[in-house]
């Protein structure tokens, strides 16, 4: 993608739309893009001349109406958040926004007419054109943004000076910060739940949290967070910490805190993560808790790692390790990976394997900033350009929000581990095949028989909810699927006290996710209520809370949150 010429170099959203010319611009750009080098695209552009003429007539009519509105100096109004302020209602700036939206809409309509049979080229084309359209909005440029110009005048230039400081800071870090680095401090404002590190190796630290209830359930809760970013997405401020809430409900909680990997760990593999992290954490948690079965929780790629480890345990004959499994917004079936699919192909994976994966080349690190920026650009108007405008053009300090602070606290991944994951999930989707080997055994997810709670989130652009649902067809145990409102993070971190959002439940799990949704019941509030009620059924009896962390073999190393999360 880095070598692909931008569509904006062929087409501008500020120039009048001419259907035939735009079609030829698309053709030239597609033929110049490496992403489409191996596709036969000649038929794509065979649009009937009559359809192009009608599109042009419709466009000219709307263009003429906007011209009359401009000449008569009638105010403009927009539902688009980028042009929501009163300053955009003026004839000059309002017309810029109106013509931009008109041209962009017709360009997308032209894409709809292209004769593209294969889904992946279509996804890629839409993605790249949408990126160009989002980038060319008049709100993104200082001279055509009336809000930025007004701020410049009212502040006597201070807003622009502050904007340049924001830009310089982000360039130094290599990422667009959505929350200032000084707004929160790990261990002071977030990741504050009391606990102790009871084990560490070069992959992770294991935190055992101190009880917040007089009695605790017999079976501990072991949480595997994503290895991308830091663990404290599950332990943000006290009022929205899932870890703290679980402790208050009477659960013993153990949690993996992943290391931010550096060059010393660049050669770690997927097998290392399974054997020396997940399986090690399971062994230690059981040892400290007196050999109890565990309730295991995995979030995002943490759920993928956890499920892989449980399949390894099954293959090794250990069938008594866990009492239940919970997967939050987790892929196991990568048939539909949403927008992320546009990036992944054999060329990309092979290139990564040769440059950082150790296959015919060196090992290295996959930088967390790169993944963070990529995820932000999946939703350019909500997670990229709006922050660019507010910070750089208007000089505004970004809002203080713990989830955004966490989102910018990315971690690196070892190249071999990352490349294995990329090839066997997003590219080949053979993690579910039953034929893949890991840690010397064959992975068969269908052998996982533990009662399983699956959570998808309705607006998730990273793990589409139907893909999260497809896990229900892979395991052989009792399945409960719940769909939460909102997206990948906000849909998961939704404490009941806030009484926000809603969720859907269904006692049945048909093979088709849409069939599940048709008969699902919508309930107000947080899905946490449903989950903790389900979890209590698998947690055993309650007994006096365990006050002491660790045991004779696994003694306290340091207080939570530990060194690894600060690195």
N, C-alpha and C positions, 0 to 999 in steps of 0.2 A: 504494500500500500504506500510505503514511503516514496516509491519511485513513480507512483501514478500521478499524471498531471491532473490538477484540480479541474473540475468541470467549470469552475468560475473563470478559468482562463479562456474558455470557449464561449461562455454565455453570461450575461449579466441580468439580474432581476430588475434592474432599473431601466433597461431599454425596452421599447414596445415589443410585444410578442408577435412574431411572424411564424406561423405554423410550419411552412415549408423550410424556412431558414433554420428554425429551431431543430427540426428533424435532422437536417444535414449536420448541424453542430453536434447533436447527439451521436450521429454516426461517426464523425471524425474523432470525437473524444473517445468513444468506445474502442475504436481501432487503435488508438494511441495508448490505451490503458493496459498494463500487464495483467490486471485482474481478468481481462476478457481475451487474452492472447490465444487461449486454447479452445475458444468457443466459435462455432459457426454462426455468425450473427447476421448474415446477409438477409435472412427472411424477417428479422426483427422489424425492419423499417418499411416493410411493404404495407403501408396504410393506404386505404382507398382515397383517391384524390377528392372525392365528394365529402368524405369525413373531414379531411383537412380544411376544405373550403368552408364547411359549416362551422367548424371550430373557429376559423378566422372571423367569420361573420358575427358569431356570438361574442367573440372577444372585442371586436370593433364597436359593437353596440355598448358593451359595458365601459369600454375606454372612453367613448363619447359622453356617456352619462357622467363619468367622473370629471371629464373636462368641463362640462356645463356647471357642475358643482363648484369646481375651482374658480371658474370665471365669475360666477355669481357670488362667490365668497361665502358660501354656506359652510357652516362648521362641519367637520368630520367627526365621526364617532366609531370606536372600535371595541370589539369584545376581546381581541388579542391583548394579553397582558403586557406585551412589549410596547404597546401604543396606548396604554390606558390613561395616562395623565392628561390633564386639560391642555397642556402645551401642544399635544398632537392634534387637537381639534382645529388649529389655525390652518388657513388655506395652504400655506407653503409647506409646512411639515406634514400636515394631514394628507396632502396629495402625494408626497413622497411615500408615505406608508401605504396609502390606498393603491397606488400603482404597483408598488412592490408586492403587495398581497395578491393583486390581480394577476400579475405576470407569473408569480410563483404558482398560483392555483392552476393556471393554464398549462404550465410546464408539467405539473404532476398529472394533469388530465392527458397530456400527450404521452406520458409514460404508460398510462393505462391502455393506450391504443397499440402499444408495441406487441408484436407477435412473439413473445418469449414463452416457450413451453417449459423450460427447466426452471425449477424454483430457485436454485442458488444464484444463477446469473441475475434473475429478476430481483432477488433480495439485495444483491450487491449494487445493482444499478440504482435501485430506489435509495439505498443507504447513502451512496456517494452524492447523488443529486440532492437529497434532503440536506446533507451536510453543507453543500455549496449554497443552497437556498438559505439555510439558517445563518451561515456566515455572512451573507450579503445583505442582511437586513439593515435598513437605514439607521436603526437604533444602535447598531454596533460601531458607528463612526462618529467621531466627535463633532464634525462640521454639520452633520445631518441629524443630530440628537438634540432637540430643544431643551430637554431636561438637563443634559450635561452643560449646554451653553448657559442656561439660567444659573446653574450652580457656580459656574466660572465667574459670572458677573457678580452674583450676590456674595461670594466669598473673596472677591478681589484676587482671584487666581489661586487661592489656597486649595480648592478642590482638585485642580489639575496637578498641583504639586504633590498632594497626597496620593493621587492616582499613580503618579510616576514612582512614588515610594513603594506602593503596593506592587506595581509591576516589577520593580527591581528585586523586591523580596521574593516574589514568586519565581522569577527567572533563576535566582540563586538556588532555590529549592528544587527546581525542575518540575513544578506542579502548580496548578491554579488552586490556591487555598480557598476553601469555602468557609473557613472559620480561622481566625487568627491563632497562631501557635501559642500565644500567651494567655488566651482566654481560659484555658483549663490546664491543670497540672495533674498528671497521673499519680494517684495515691493521696492527693489532696482534695480534688473536686470529683474525679471519676476513679473507678477501681478502688473504692474506699471500704468495701465490706471486710470486716476483720477476718483474718485467716493466716495460715502459715504455709510456707514452702516446705514440703516434707521429702522431696526428691528432686534431683536435677541430673540431666546428662547434657550432651551437646545438641540435643534436639528440643528439649522442653523442660519446664519446671512443672511439678505437680503441686497444686495448692489444695490444702484441706481447710475449709472454712469453719470458723468457730460457730457454735450453735446460737441461734436467736430465739429459741423456744425451750420450754422446760422439758418437753418430751420430743423424741425424734423417732421417725420410722426406722424399722430394723434394717432395711436395705438402702444402701447409699445411692446417691445420684452422681454419676460420672459424666461430665460435660466435655465434649470435644468441639471447641469453637473453630471457625475458619482459620486456616494457616495463612490466609491473606489478611492483612491488618492485624490488630492486636485483640486479645481475648476480651477486653473490657466492653465490647459491644453488649455483652451479657451482664456487665456490672458497671453501668454508667452511674449517674447520680443516684443517691439512695431511693428517690421516689420512682425511678424507672429501671431499677436493677432487677433482672430476672433472678440472679443469684441470691440477692437479699430476700426477695419474695419467697423463693423456695425454702430458704432457711426459716423464715417466719412461719411457713406452713408445716414445719417440722421435719424437713428432709435434711439428711447429712449430705453435704455437697463437696465433691472433689472436682477440680477443673484443670485442664491442660493449658498452660501458658506457653505458646510457641516462641521459639527464639526468632529474632530478626537476623536471618542468616547472613554471614559474611563469607569471605574467601576461604576461611578455614573449614567451612562445611559445604563448599560448592559442589563436592562430589557425592553428596547424599542422594540416595535413590528412593523410589516409592517403597520398595521392600524395607528399607531402613526406617521409614516413617511408620510402617505397619508394625514391624518387629520391635523396634527400639523405642517407639513412642506409644502407639495405641495399645498394643498388647502389654507393654511394660506398665503403662498406667493402670490397665485392668488388673494386672497381677498385684501391683502395690496397693491399690484401693481395696481389693479383696483381703489382702494380708492385714492391713490396718483395721479393717472392719470385722475381722474375725472370720474370714472365708465366706462372707455373705454373697448371695447373688446381687447383681447390680442392675439398677435402672440406668440405661445409657442414653445420652442425648447428643446428637450431632447436628451442627448448623452449617448449611451450604457445603463447601468442600470438606468441612469437618465431618459431615454426615457421610460423604462418599468414603473418606478414610475409615471411619468407624464401621461402616457396612462391610468394607473389604476385610477389615480385621476380624469381624465376627464370622465372615465366611471362611477365613483361615482357621479360626478356632473350631468351627464345625468340621472342617476337613481333617483337623488334627485330633478329632474325637472328643473335644471339650464341649459338652452340650449343656453344662450347668452354670456357665459363667454369668448369664444375664437373666433377669426377670422380665424386663421389657425394653423396648427400643423406641426412641422418639427421633424422627428426622424432620428438621425444620428447613423448609425451602431448599431441598436437596435433590440433586440429579443422581440417578443411577441408570436411567434409560435416557440416552442422549439423542433420541430420534429427532426431537424438536428442541433446539437450543436457542430459539428466538434470534434476535439480531446478532448475537455473538457469532452465529454461524457464518456471517459474511467474511470473517477474518480467517477462518481455518480451512486450509487445504493442504495437500501433500507437499507443495512447495514450501509453505510456511513451516510446517512441522519438520521437514528435512533440514531446512536452513537452521532452525533452532537446535536440532540435534547435532549438527556439525559445528555450531559456534559456541554453544554452552552445554550441550548434552553429552559430550564425550564420545560421540560416534564419528570417528575419523577426524576428530578435532579436540580442542580443549574443553574442560568443564568450566562453567562460570555460573553467574547468578542471573535470574530473571528479576529485573528491578520492579519493586512494588509500585514506584511512581508511574511506570509505563502502564501497568494494569489499571491503576486508579484513574489515570487520564482517559484510558480507553473506555472504562465503564461510564465516566462522565459524558463522553461524547456519544454514547448510545442514546442519550436524551439531551441533545445540544442546547435546546432553548430553556430547559429546566435546570440543567446541571453544569452548563458551561458558559454560554454567552450572557446569561443574565448576571452571573457573578463578574464576568469581564466588564460589562457595562457599568455596574454599580461600583466596582472597585477602581477600575482604571480611568473611566471617563468621568464619573461623578465624584470620585475620591471618597466614597463611603466605606466605613468599616463594615465588613461582613457581619451578619448577625451571629450572636453567641448561641450556639446550639451544640450540645454534647455529641449528637449523632454525626454532625458535620465535622467536628473536631476529630472523632474517631475515623471518619472516612478519609481524612488526610494523613492519618498515622499508619502508613502502609509498611509492609514488610517484604523483604526479598525472599525468593525461593531458590533452592538449589537447582541448577540446570537439569541434571538427570531426572530428578523427581518430577519437575515441571514438564519435561519433554515426554516422559512415560505417561503422565496424566493426560497431556494434550493428545497424544496419539491414540490411546486406548479408550478415550471417552469422546471428546468432540470430533475427532477425525474418524475413527473406526467403530466406535460405539460397541466394543466387544467386552466391556466390563460385565455386561449382563449375559454373555454368551454361554457361560458354563465351561468354556474351554481355556480361558486365560489362566496363566500360572502366576502365583505370587508367594514368596517365602517358601518355595519348594513344593507347594500344593496347588491343586486346581481349584479355582474360585467358582463356587456354585451358589449364587444368591438364594436359590430356591430352597436351600438347606436351612436357611434362617427361619426358625419356627416361633420365635418369641413374639408375644403380642406387640403390635407395632402401631404407633400413633404418627400419622403423617400430616404435616401442615404445609399447605400452599398458600400463597398470597395473591390476591386477585390481579393486582397491577404490577406484578414482578416482571421486570424487563431482563433480569439475569437468569432466573429459573422460572420459566412460564409455568403457571399453576397446573396445567394439564400434564406437563412433564413430571412435576412433583407427584401428581396423582398416579402416573404410570408405574410407580414403584409398587403399588398395591397388586399389580399383576406379576411381580417378580418373587415376592416372599410367599411362604406357604402357611404362615401363622395367621392369627386373628388380626384384622386390619381395621383401624379407624382413621378416616380421612376427614380433615377439617379445613375449610377455606376461610382465611382471614381477609379483611379488607386492606387496602393500601398496597405498598410495595415491599421490596425485598427486605428492607430494614425496618421501616416504620410499621409494617404489617406484623412483624415478629415482636418488636419491642412495644408492647401495648398494655401497660399495667392496668388492672381493673379499677383502681382508685380514680383514674382519669375519666372513666366512663365514656371512652371515645370509640368510634367506629362500630363495627359489627362483624359477624362471622356466620358461616353456614355449616350445618351438620346434616348428616344422613346416616342412618343406621346400616344402610346397605352400601356395598362397594361394587357396582357393576363394572364390567370391563371398560366401558366407554365413559370418560369423564363428563361429557355433556349429558349423558343419561343420569349420572349422579347429580348434576346440577339441577336438572329439571325437577327432581323430587326432593331437593335439599330444603331444609328449613332455615330461614334467616333469623338470627338472634342478635339482640343489641348488646353492645359492650365488648369486652375483651375475650378472646379465645382462651386466655390463661385460665379462666374459671373452669372451662370444659376440660382442659388438659390436666389441671391439678386434681380434679375429681377423678379422672381416669387413672392418673398416676398413683393416687392413694390406694387403688385396688391392687396394685402390684408392688407396694412398698413394704408389706409385712406389718407386723404389730408395732405399736408404739411402746417405747421404753424410755427411761430417764436419759436425757441428752448426754452425749459423750463430750466432756469438757476438754479433754487433753488431745492435742494434735500428735499424729504419728504414733510410733511404738518403739520398742527397743531397737529393731532393725532399721526403721526409717524415722530418724529423728529430725526435729525442726532445724532447718538451715537458716531461714530468715523469715521475717514477717511478710505477709502479702502486702502489696502486689508482686514483690520480687524484682530481681534485677532484669530479667529477660524482657518484661513488658516496657521497661524504660529505655531499652536499647534501640 
